[in-house]
Amino acid sequence: MKILIVIDQFDNSNNGTTISARRFAKGLQDRGNEVYIVSTGDKKDEYKFNLKELPLLPGISHIIRSQGMSFAIPDTEVLEEAIASVDVVHFYMPFWLSKVGLKICEKKNVPHTTAFHVQPENITYSIGLGTNTKVNDFIYTHYRDSFFNRFTHIHCPSEFIANELKNHGYTAKLHVISNGVDDDFKYYEKEKLPEFKDKFVITMIGRYSGEKRQDVLIDAISKSKHLDKIQLILAGKGPKEEKYKKLGKALSNPPIMQFYDKENLIKLLKSTDLYVHSADAEIEAISCIEAFACGNVPIIANSPNSATKQFALVPESLFEAGNSTDLASKIDFWIENESYRKEMEYKYAQSAEKYRLKNSIIKMEEMFKDAIRECS
C-alpha cells in the first residue's frame, strides 16, 4: 500500500504521539508499504512533504513547545500533491492541518482514517480545568462534530478511549490497537548505572504537565519510610519543570529531571527498581508498557480517566489517584518485599508481549485495507 501520514510534527521524537507515528511509519515500511509524511520541518527526504510551522503568541508558544509540540500551516497545494499519490491517508490530530487534508480526501474520494491521540484532559489540565466534566465533554463533542464523525474508521490505542468515544456519540468503527512497544524494550537483568548502585531507583516517564501528576509522586516519596535511599527520576520535559524542581527539594535525594532518547531510556530502565505512573488522564501510556516490558513492576494511578490501570496484574500495582499517602504505602510494600517484586518483574515483562509493535502494525494495515475497500 501507499500510505500518507498527516501529522503536525514528525521530525523530532520529543512527545509520545510523534514517537508513535515514527514507529508506525517505520514498521509499515519494513512490511513493504510505501509511507509518505506531511508535516512541519525542513528535512529533505523523498517521502516527506514539508509545511511551515504555525507561529503562536509567546505565552501559548512556550506551553506548546514545552510539551514537545508544534502546529503546521496547511498548504493546499502540498496536501493535494501528497494525497493524489497514495492509496490511503491517516490523520493523527484533529486540528487545522488535518481538517484541510480531510476536505481534500472527501472531495477526491481518497480513503482516509484517523486516530484518537488527543484526550480533552491533555488540554484542560494545562488551563486548570482538568476535572471539569462539562468542559471535557464539550471538547469531546466538538472533536466529534467537527472532525471524527466524518470518518468511518478510528484507531483507538485502548479499550478505555474506545468506550469514551462510544459514550460521546462517535459513529465510526473503532479499532482498538495499542500504539505498540518495539522489541528493544524487553526483559533485562538489572544493570545499574554506577551513580545508582546504592539507591532504590523509582522512575516515571512523561511530560511535566498537569494531568501526569508527578507532584503526587514527589509527595509520596517524601512520606516513604525509605525516603533516604530513594532516587526519583522523572524522564521527560514540560511546563511544570520548575515547579517540580522546587517540590523535589523536600526529598533526601533531589529528583533527576531530563529527557532521555531511546538508547539512554533503556539504560535507565535497566537501572530502575520500581516504575510509577501517577497520571490522572491517559489514553494508553506506552511509556508504562516500555517500563514493564523491561522488567519493572509498575504502580499505576487507578483513575477513571486513564487507560493505564488496565496493565496492573496485582492490587499492589494500583493506588488511589491523587492520593500520595496510598502511593507511599504501595512504594514501601514493593521496597520491603523484594523477592515478590523480583517474581513479578518477570510476569510483567511477559504481559507486555501482547502489546508488541509488530502486532499493532498488522492491525493497522487491516484498518487501512477496510477503508480502501469501502472507496473502491
Sine and cosine of phi, psi and omega as CSV:
sin_phi,cos_phi,sin_psi,cos_psi,sin_omega,cos_omega
0.00,0.00,0.47,-0.88,0.18,-0.98
-0.98,-0.21,0.90,-0.44,-0.15,-0.99
-0.87,-0.50,0.74,-0.67,0.08,-1.00
-0.94,-0.33,0.82,-0.58,0.10,-0.99
-0.98,-0.21,0.81,-0.58,0.03,-1.00
-0.94,-0.35,0.90,-0.45,-0.07,-1.00
-0.49,-0.87,0.62,-0.79,-0.08,-1.00
-0.90,0.44,-0.61,0.79,-0.01,-1.00
-0.71,-0.71,0.75,-0.66,-0.04,-1.00
-0.73,-0.68,-0.50,0.87,-0.18,-0.98
-0.94,0.33,-0.58,0.81,-0.13,-0.99
-0.96,-0.28,0.83,-0.56,-0.02,-1.00
-1.00,0.08,0.92,0.39,-0.06,-1.00
-0.83,-0.55,0.28,0.96,0.15,-0.99
-0.44,-0.90,0.37,-0.93,-0.15,-0.99
-0.89,0.46,-0.64,0.77,-0.04,-1.00
-0.92,0.39,-0.68,0.73,0.03,-1.00
-0.90,0.43,-0.68,0.74,0.03,-1.00
-0.86,0.52,-0.70,0.72,0.02,-1.00
-0.88,0.47,-0.70,0.72,0.00,-1.00
-0.88,0.47,-0.67,0.74,0.00,-1.00
-0.90,0.43,-0.64,0.77,0.02,-1.00
-0.92,0.39,-0.68,0.73,0.03,-1.00
-0.89,0.45,-0.67,0.74,-0.01,-1.00
-0.86,0.50,-0.73,0.68,0.00,-1.00
-0.91,0.41,-0.67,0.74,0.00,-1.00
-0.88,0.47,-0.64,0.77,0.04,-1.00
-0.92,0.39,-0.64,0.77,0.05,-1.00
-0.89,0.45,-0.67,0.74,-0.03,-1.00
-0.89,0.46,-0.39,0.92,0.03,-1.00
-1.00,-0.08,0.23,0.97,0.13,-0.99
1.00,-0.07,0.08,1.00,0.04,-1.00
-0.99,0.11,0.45,-0.89,0.15,-0.99
-1.00,-0.07,0.86,-0.50,-0.08,-1.00
-0.89,-0.46,0.78,-0.63,0.01,-1.00
-0.87,-0.50,0.43,-0.90,-0.07,-1.00
-0.79,-0.61,0.70,-0.71,0.25,-0.97
-0.92,-0.40,0.85,-0.52,-0.08,-1.00
-0.24,-0.97,0.12,-0.99,0.14,-0.99
-0.94,0.34,0.22,-0.98,0.05,-1.00
0.89,-0.46,0.15,-0.99,-0.02,-1.00
-0.75,-0.67,0.29,0.96,0.07,-1.00
-0.91,0.42,0.73,-0.69,-0.05,-1.00
-1.00,-0.04,0.99,-0.11,0.03,-1.00
-0.76,-0.64,0.58,-0.81,-0.05,-1.00
-0.92,0.39,-0.35,0.93,-0.04,-1.00
-1.00,-0.09,-0.05,1.00,-0.14,-0.99
-0.89,-0.45,0.71,-0.70,0.09,-1.00
-0.96,-0.27,0.89,-0.46,-0.12,-0.99
-1.00,-0.05,0.60,-0.80,0.06,-1.00
-0.81,-0.59,0.38,-0.93,0.06,-1.00
-0.98,0.22,0.50,-0.87,0.02,-1.00
-0.99,0.15,0.62,-0.78,0.02,-1.00
-0.97,0.26,0.86,-0.51,0.06,-1.00
-0.96,0.29,0.63,-0.78,-0.03,-1.00
-0.83,-0.56,0.33,-0.94,0.07,-1.00
-0.88,0.48,0.53,-0.85,-0.12,-0.99
-0.77,0.64,-0.74,0.68,-0.03,-1.00
-0.90,0.45,-0.71,0.70,0.01,-1.00
-0.93,0.37,-0.64,0.77,-0.01,-1.00
-0.86,0.51,-0.65,0.76,0.00,-1.00
-0.88,0.47,-0.69,0.72,-0.01,-1.00
-0.90,0.45,-0.74,0.67,-0.04,-1.00
-0.89,0.45,-0.73,0.69,-0.04,-1.00
-0.93,0.38,-0.58,0.81,0.00,-1.00
-0.93,0.37,-0.34,0.94,0.09,-1.00
-1.00,0.06,-0.03,1.00,0.00,-1.00
0.99,0.15,0.44,0.90,-0.10,-1.00
-0.85,-0.53,0.31,-0.95,0.19,-0.98
-0.46,-0.89,0.26,-0.97,0.02,-1.00
-0.85,-0.53,0.50,-0.87,-0.05,-1.00
-0.99,-0.15,0.47,-0.88,0.20,-0.98
-1.00,-0.03,0.89,-0.46,-0.02,-1.00
-0.90,0.45,0.65,-0.76,0.11,-0.99
-0.85,-0.53,0.94,-0.35,-0.11,-0.99
-0.86,0.51,-0.65,0.76,-0.01,-1.00
-0.90,0.44,-0.68,0.73,0.01,-1.00
-0.90,0.43,-0.70,0.71,-0.01,-1.00
-0.90,0.43,-0.68,0.74,0.01,-1.00
-0.89,0.45,-0.65,0.76,0.03,-1.00
-0.89,0.45,-0.70,0.71,-0.03,-1.00
-0.93,0.38,-0.70,0.72,-0.07,-1.00
-0.93,0.37,-0.55,0.84,-0.06,-1.00
-0.91,0.41,-0.34,0.94,-0.15,-0.99
-0.97,-0.23,0.14,0.99,-0.11,-0.99
-0.81,-0.58,0.20,-0.98,0.02,-1.00
-1.00,0.02,-0.50,0.87,-0.05,-1.00
-0.43,-0.90,0.54,-0.84,0.01,-1.00
-0.89,-0.46,0.74,-0.67,0.01,-1.00
-0.88,-0.47,0.85,-0.53,-0.05,-1.00
-0.98,-0.20,0.69,-0.72,-0.05,-1.00
-0.99,-0.12,-0.54,0.84,-0.12,-0.99
-0.81,-0.59,0.56,-0.83,-0.02,-1.00
-1.00,0.00,0.63,0.77,-0.11,-0.99
-0.94,-0.34,-0.22,-0.98,-0.19,-0.98
-0.80,0.60,-0.77,0.64,-0.02,-1.00
-0.83,0.56,-0.76,0.65,-0.04,-1.00
-0.92,0.39,-0.58,0.81,0.00,-1.00
-0.91,0.41,-0.63,0.78,0.05,-1.00
-0.93,0.37,-0.69,0.73,0.04,-1.00
-0.89,0.46,-0.62,0.78,0.01,-1.00
-0.89,0.46,-0.67,0.74,0.03,-1.00
-0.86,0.52,-0.64,0.77,0.01,-1.00
-0.92,0.39,-0.68,0.73,0.04,-1.00
-0.86,0.50,-0.69,0.72,-0.01,-1.00
-0.90,0.43,-0.68,0.73,-0.03,-1.00
-0.91,0.42,-0.62,0.78,-0.08,-1.00
-0.99,-0.15,0.08,1.00,0.02,-1.00
0.83,0.56,0.71,0.71,0.06,-1.00
-1.00,-0.09,0.77,-0.64,0.00,-1.00
-0.82,0.57,0.65,-0.76,-0.05,-1.00
-0.53,-0.84,0.57,-0.82,0.06,-1.00
-0.72,-0.69,0.17,-0.98,0.04,-1.00
-0.58,-0.82,0.06,-1.00,0.03,-1.00
-0.72,-0.69,0.46,-0.89,0.04,-1.00
-0.96,-0.29,0.99,-0.17,-0.03,-1.00
-0.90,-0.44,-0.24,0.97,-0.11,-0.99
-0.94,-0.33,1.00,-0.07,0.04,-1.00
-0.94,0.35,0.67,-0.74,0.02,-1.00
-0.78,0.63,-0.58,0.82,0.00,-1.00
-0.90,0.44,-0.41,0.91,0.09,-1.00
-0.87,0.49,-0.50,0.87,0.02,-1.00
-1.00,0.02,-0.75,0.66,-0.16,-0.99
-0.94,0.33,-0.52,0.85,0.05,-1.00
-0.91,0.41,-0.47,0.88,0.00,-1.00
-0.95,0.31,-0.31,0.95,0.00,-1.00
-0.88,-0.47,0.31,0.95,0.09,-1.00
0.98,0.21,0.31,0.95,-0.04,-1.00
-0.84,-0.54,0.44,0.90,-0.12,-0.99
-0.87,0.49,-0.52,0.85,-0.03,-1.00
-0.99,-0.13,0.11,0.99,0.00,-1.00
-0.99,0.11,0.98,-0.20,-0.09,-1.00
-0.91,0.42,-0.53,0.85,0.01,-1.00
-0.91,0.42,-0.67,0.74,0.01,-1.00
-0.93,0.36,-0.69,0.72,0.02,-1.00
-0.89,0.46,-0.66,0.75,0.04,-1.00
-0.90,0.44,-0.61,0.79,0.03,-1.00
-0.88,0.48,-0.67,0.74,0.00,-1.00
-0.92,0.40,-0.69,0.73,0.08,-1.00
-0.82,0.58,-0.70,0.72,-0.02,-1.00
-0.92,0.39,-0.67,0.74,0.03,-1.00
-0.89,0.46,-0.74,0.67,0.08,-1.00
-0.79,0.61,-0.75,0.66,-0.08,-1.00
-0.87,0.50,-0.78,0.62,-0.13,-0.99
-0.98,0.21,-0.48,0.88,-0.05,-1.00
-1.00,-0.04,-0.26,0.97,-0.13,-0.99
-0.55,-0.83,-0.91,0.43,-0.26,-0.96
-0.93,0.38,-0.54,0.84,-0.01,-1.00
-0.98,0.21,0.08,1.00,0.14,-0.99
-1.00,-0.07,0.07,1.00,0.04,-1.00
-0.93,-0.37,0.39,-0.92,0.12,-0.99
-0.96,-0.28,-0.11,0.99,0.00,-1.00
-0.63,-0.78,0.81,-0.59,0.04,-1.00
-0.80,-0.61,0.78,-0.63,0.12,-0.99
-0.99,0.16,0.84,-0.54,0.06,-1.00
-0.90,-0.43,0.86,-0.52,-0.05,-1.00
-0.94,0.35,-0.16,0.99,0.01,-1.00
-0.43,-0.90,0.35,-0.94,0.11,-0.99
-0.88,0.48,-0.59,0.81,0.00,-1.00
-0.83,0.56,-0.78,0.63,-0.08,-1.00
-0.96,0.28,-0.49,0.87,0.10,-1.00
-0.88,0.47,-0.68,0.74,0.03,-1.00
-0.91,0.41,-0.61,0.79,0.06,-1.00
-0.87,0.49,-0.67,0.74,0.00,-1.00
-0.92,0.39,-0.66,0.75,0.06,-1.00
-0.86,0.52,-0.71,0.71,-0.04,-1.00
-0.92,0.39,-0.34,0.94,0.00,-1.00
-0.97,-0.26,0.27,0.96,0.17,-0.99
0.99,0.13,0.38,0.92,0.06,-1.00
-0.97,0.24,0.71,-0.70,-0.20,-0.98
-0.97,-0.25,-0.15,0.99,-0.05,-1.00
-0.95,0.32,0.27,-0.96,0.20,-0.98
-0.94,0.33,0.79,-0.62,-0.08,-1.00
-0.98,-0.21,0.89,-0.46,-0.04,-1.00
-0.99,-0.17,0.96,-0.29,-0.01,-1.00
-0.99,0.14,0.96,-0.28,-0.07,-1.00
-0.68,-0.73,0.86,-0.51,0.05,-1.00
-0.86,0.52,0.54,-0.84,0.12,-0.99
-0.89,0.45,-0.35,0.94,0.20,-0.98
1.00,0.07,0.70,-0.71,0.05,-1.00
-0.96,-0.28,0.73,-0.69,-0.08,-1.00
-0.99,0.12,0.19,-0.98,-0.20,-0.98
-0.94,0.34,-0.25,0.97,0.03,-1.00
-0.95,0.31,-0.36,0.93,0.08,-1.00
-1.00,-0.02,0.98,-0.18,-0.11,-0.99
-0.56,-0.83,0.11,-0.99,-0.05,-1.00
-0.91,0.42,0.81,-0.58,0.03,-1.00
-0.82,-0.57,0.59,-0.81,0.25,-0.97
-0.91,0.41,0.58,-0.81,-0.01,-1.00
-0.87,0.50,0.72,-0.69,-0.03,-1.00
-0.64,-0.77,0.98,0.20,-0.16,-0.99
-0.94,0.34,0.67,-0.74,0.15,-0.99
-0.89,0.45,0.53,-0.85,-0.10,-0.99
-0.79,0.61,-0.62,0.78,-0.05,-1.00
-0.93,0.37,-0.21,0.98,-0.03,-1.00
-0.93,-0.36,0.17,0.99,-0.13,-0.99
-0.83,0.55,-0.63,0.78,-0.07,-1.00
-0.96,-0.27,0.33,0.94,-0.03,-1.00
-0.89,-0.46,0.45,-0.89,0.20,-0.98
-0.99,-0.11,0.94,-0.35,-0.17,-0.99
-1.00,-0.04,0.84,-0.54,0.11,-0.99
-0.93,-0.37,0.80,-0.60,-0.06,-1.00
-0.87,-0.48,0.60,-0.80,0.26,-0.96
-0.73,-0.68,0.68,-0.74,0.02,-1.00
-0.93,-0.37,0.77,-0.64,0.05,-1.00
0.35,-0.94,0.33,-0.94,0.05,-1.00
-0.86,0.52,0.55,-0.84,0.12,-0.99
-0.99,0.12,0.97,0.23,-0.02,-1.00
-0.72,-0.70,0.26,-0.97,-0.20,-0.98
-0.81,0.58,-0.69,0.72,-0.10,-0.99
-0.95,0.31,-0.29,0.96,-0.03,-1.00
-0.98,0.19,-0.39,0.92,0.15,-0.99
0.85,0.52,0.67,0.74,0.12,-0.99
-0.87,0.49,-0.39,0.92,0.03,-1.00
-0.88,0.47,-0.60,0.80,0.02,-1.00
-0.90,0.43,-0.65,0.76,0.01,-1.00
-0.92,0.40,-0.69,0.72,0.03,-1.00
-0.87,0.50,-0.70,0.71,0.00,-1.00
-0.91,0.42,-0.62,0.78,0.01,-1.00
-0.89,0.46,-0.69,0.73,-0.01,-1.00
-0.90,0.43,-0.58,0.82,0.04,-1.00
-0.90,0.44,-0.37,0.93,0.00,-1.00
-0.99,-0.11,-0.08,1.00,-0.06,-1.00
-0.94,0.33,0.58,-0.82,0.09,-1.00
-0.93,0.37,-0.25,0.97,-0.07,-1.00
-0.91,-0.41,0.49,0.87,-0.09,-1.00
-0.77,0.64,-0.70,0.72,-0.15,-0.99
-0.89,0.45,-0.48,0.88,-0.07,-1.00
-0.98,-0.19,-0.02,1.00,-0.03,-1.00
-1.00,0.08,0.76,-0.65,0.17,-0.99
-0.92,-0.38,0.92,-0.40,0.01,-1.00
-1.00,0.01,0.72,-0.70,0.10,-1.00
-0.84,-0.55,0.87,-0.49,0.06,-1.00
-0.97,-0.26,0.98,-0.22,-0.05,-1.00
-1.00,0.01,0.91,-0.42,0.00,-1.00
0.34,-0.94,-0.34,-0.94,0.07,-1.00
-0.34,-0.94,0.27,-0.96,0.02,-1.00
0.39,-0.92,0.08,-1.00,-0.14,-0.99
-0.93,0.37,-0.31,0.95,-0.04,-1.00
-0.99,-0.11,0.30,0.96,-0.07,-1.00
-0.85,0.53,-0.76,0.66,-0.04,-1.00
-0.91,0.42,-0.62,0.79,0.04,-1.00
-0.88,0.48,-0.70,0.72,-0.05,-1.00
-0.95,0.31,-0.51,0.86,0.10,-1.00
-0.89,0.45,-0.65,0.76,0.03,-1.00
-0.91,0.41,-0.70,0.72,0.03,-1.00
-0.89,0.46,-0.60,0.80,-0.06,-1.00
-0.92,0.38,-0.26,0.97,0.03,-1.00
-0.91,0.41,-0.29,0.96,0.03,-1.00
-0.97,0.23,-0.20,0.98,-0.05,-1.00
-1.00,0.01,0.47,-0.88,0.03,-1.00
-0.88,0.47,-0.62,0.78,0.05,-1.00
-0.89,-0.46,0.94,-0.33,-0.04,-1.00
-0.81,0.58,0.59,-0.80,0.00,-1.00
-0.88,0.48,0.60,-0.80,0.17,-0.99
-1.00,0.00,0.84,-0.54,-0.10,-0.99
-0.81,-0.59,0.91,-0.41,0.05,-1.00
-0.24,-0.97,0.29,-0.96,0.07,-1.00
-1.00,0.02,0.69,-0.73,-0.02,-1.00
-0.90,-0.43,0.76,-0.65,0.15,-0.99
-0.96,0.26,0.10,-1.00,-0.13,-0.99
-0.84,0.54,-0.73,0.68,-0.05,-1.00
-0.87,0.49,-0.72,0.70,-0.03,-1.00
-0.97,0.24,-0.43,0.90,0.07,-1.00
-0.92,0.40,-0.66,0.75,0.04,-1.00
-0.90,0.44,-0.65,0.76,0.07,-1.00
-0.87,0.49,-0.64,0.77,0.03,-1.00
-0.90,0.44,-0.71,0.71,-0.04,-1.00
-0.92,0.39,-0.47,0.88,0.12,-0.99
-0.92,0.38,-0.44,0.90,-0.02,-1.00
-1.00,-0.04,-0.09,1.00,-0.12,-0.99
-1.00,0.07,0.67,-0.74,0.06,-1.00
-0.99,-0.11,-0.48,0.87,-0.06,-1.00
-0.44,-0.90,0.68,-0.73,0.02,-1.00
-0.94,-0.34,0.71,-0.71,0.03,-1.00
-0.85,-0.52,0.70,-0.71,0.11,-0.99
-0.81,-0.58,0.98,-0.21,-0.17,-0.98
-0.99,-0.15,0.16,0.99,-0.12,-0.99
-0.89,0.45,0.65,-0.76,0.10,-0.99
-0.99,0.17,-0.46,0.89,-0.06,-1.00
-0.70,-0.72,0.75,-0.66,-0.05,-1.00
-0.30,-0.96,0.76,-0.65,0.04,-1.00
-0.97,0.22,-0.60,0.80,0.10,-0.99
-0.51,-0.86,-0.82,0.57,-0.08,-1.00
0.98,0.18,0.95,0.30,0.03,-1.00
-0.88,0.47,-0.46,0.89,0.01,-1.00
-0.89,0.46,-0.56,0.83,0.04,-1.00
-0.93,0.38,-0.66,0.75,0.04,-1.00
-0.89,0.45,-0.68,0.73,0.02,-1.00
-0.85,0.53,-0.65,0.76,-0.03,-1.00
-0.91,0.41,-0.76,0.65,-0.03,-1.00
-0.98,0.20,-0.35,0.94,0.14,-0.99
-0.89,0.45,-0.51,0.86,0.03,-1.00
-1.00,0.09,0.04,1.00,0.05,-1.00
1.00,-0.03,0.59,0.81,0.07,-1.00
-0.92,-0.39,0.83,-0.56,0.07,-1.00
-0.92,0.40,0.77,-0.64,0.03,-1.00
-0.99,-0.14,0.45,-0.89,0.27,-0.96
-0.87,-0.50,0.81,-0.58,-0.22,-0.97
-0.81,-0.59,0.67,-0.74,0.07,-1.00
-0.91,0.41,0.78,-0.62,-0.01,-1.00
-1.00,0.05,0.91,0.42,-0.09,-1.00
-1.00,-0.06,0.64,-0.77,0.04,-1.00
-0.92,0.39,-0.27,0.96,-0.02,-1.00
-0.97,-0.26,0.35,0.94,-0.04,-1.00
-0.75,-0.67,0.69,-0.72,0.07,-1.00
-0.99,0.14,-0.29,0.96,-0.21,-0.98
-0.90,0.44,-0.45,0.90,0.00,-1.00
-0.88,0.48,-0.30,0.95,0.03,-1.00
-0.88,0.48,-0.35,0.94,-0.08,-1.00
-0.99,0.11,-0.22,0.97,-0.07,-1.00
-0.93,0.38,0.77,-0.64,0.02,-1.00
-0.99,-0.13,-0.37,0.93,-0.03,-1.00
-0.65,-0.76,0.42,-0.91,-0.03,-1.00
-0.85,0.53,-0.51,0.86,-0.03,-1.00
-0.93,0.36,-0.15,0.99,0.05,-1.00
-1.00,-0.08,0.15,0.99,0.06,-1.00
-0.83,-0.55,0.58,-0.81,0.15,-0.99
-0.70,-0.71,0.37,-0.93,0.00,-1.00
-0.91,0.41,0.86,-0.51,-0.07,-1.00
-0.81,0.59,0.75,-0.66,0.04,-1.00
0.99,0.13,-0.08,1.00,-0.08,-1.00
-0.98,-0.20,0.99,-0.14,-0.06,-1.00
-0.93,0.36,-0.48,0.88,0.03,-1.00
-0.92,0.40,-0.68,0.73,0.04,-1.00
-0.91,0.42,-0.66,0.75,0.03,-1.00
-0.89,0.45,-0.65,0.76,0.03,-1.00
-0.86,0.51,-0.65,0.76,0.00,-1.00
-0.91,0.40,-0.58,0.81,0.03,-1.00
-0.95,0.32,-0.62,0.79,0.07,-1.00
-0.87,0.49,-0.73,0.68,-0.01,-1.00
-0.89,0.45,-0.61,0.79,0.03,-1.00
-0.85,0.53,-0.74,0.67,-0.07,-1.00
-0.95,0.31,-0.51,0.86,0.08,-1.00
-0.92,0.40,-0.65,0.76,-0.11,-0.99
-0.99,0.10,-0.16,0.99,-0.01,-1.00
-0.84,-0.54,0.93,0.38,-0.13,-0.99
-0.90,0.43,-0.65,0.76,-0.04,-1.00
-0.91,0.42,-0.63,0.78,0.05,-1.00
-0.92,0.40,-0.64,0.77,0.02,-1.00
-0.88,0.47,-0.68,0.73,0.03,-1.00
-0.88,0.47,-0.65,0.76,0.04,-1.00
-0.89,0.46,-0.69,0.73,-0.05,-1.00
-0.97,0.25,-0.40,0.92,0.05,-1.00
-0.84,0.54,-0.71,0.70,-0.03,-1.00
-0.94,0.34,-0.63,0.78,0.01,-1.00
-0.90,0.43,-0.63,0.77,0.05,-1.00
-0.91,0.42,-0.66,0.75,0.02,-1.00
-0.87,0.49,-0.65,0.76,0.05,-1.00
-0.89,0.45,-0.63,0.78,-0.04,-1.00
-0.92,0.40,-0.32,0.95,-0.01,-1.00
-0.97,0.26,-0.27,0.96,-0.10,-1.00
-0.87,0.49,-0.55,0.84,-0.02,-1.00
-0.93,0.36,-0.23,0.97,-0.04,-1.00
-0.97,-0.25,0.31,0.95,-0.03,-1.00
-0.89,0.45,0.62,-0.78,-0.04,-1.00
-0.85,0.52,-0.63,0.78,-0.04,-1.00
-0.87,0.49,-0.55,0.83,0.06,-1.00
-0.94,0.33,-0.64,0.77,0.01,-1.00
-0.91,0.42,-0.61,0.80,0.00,-1.00
-0.87,0.49,-0.69,0.72,0.00,-1.00
-0.88,0.48,-0.66,0.75,0.01,-1.00
-0.92,0.38,-0.60,0.80,0.05,-1.00
-0.90,0.43,-0.66,0.75,0.04,-1.00
-0.86,0.51,-0.65,0.76,0.02,-1.00
-0.90,0.43,-0.63,0.78,0.06,-1.00
-0.89,0.46,-0.70,0.71,0.01,-1.00
-0.88,0.48,-0.67,0.75,-0.01,-1.00
-0.90,0.43,-0.61,0.79,0.07,-1.00
-0.86,0.50,-0.71,0.70,-0.01,-1.00
-0.90,0.43,-0.62,0.79,-0.01,-1.00
-0.93,0.38,-0.67,0.75,0.01,-1.00
-0.88,0.47,-0.58,0.81,-0.02,-1.00
-0.91,0.42,-0.49,0.87,-0.06,-1.00
-1.00,-0.07,-0.08,1.00,-0.07,-1.00
-0.99,0.12,0.00,0.00,0.00,0.00
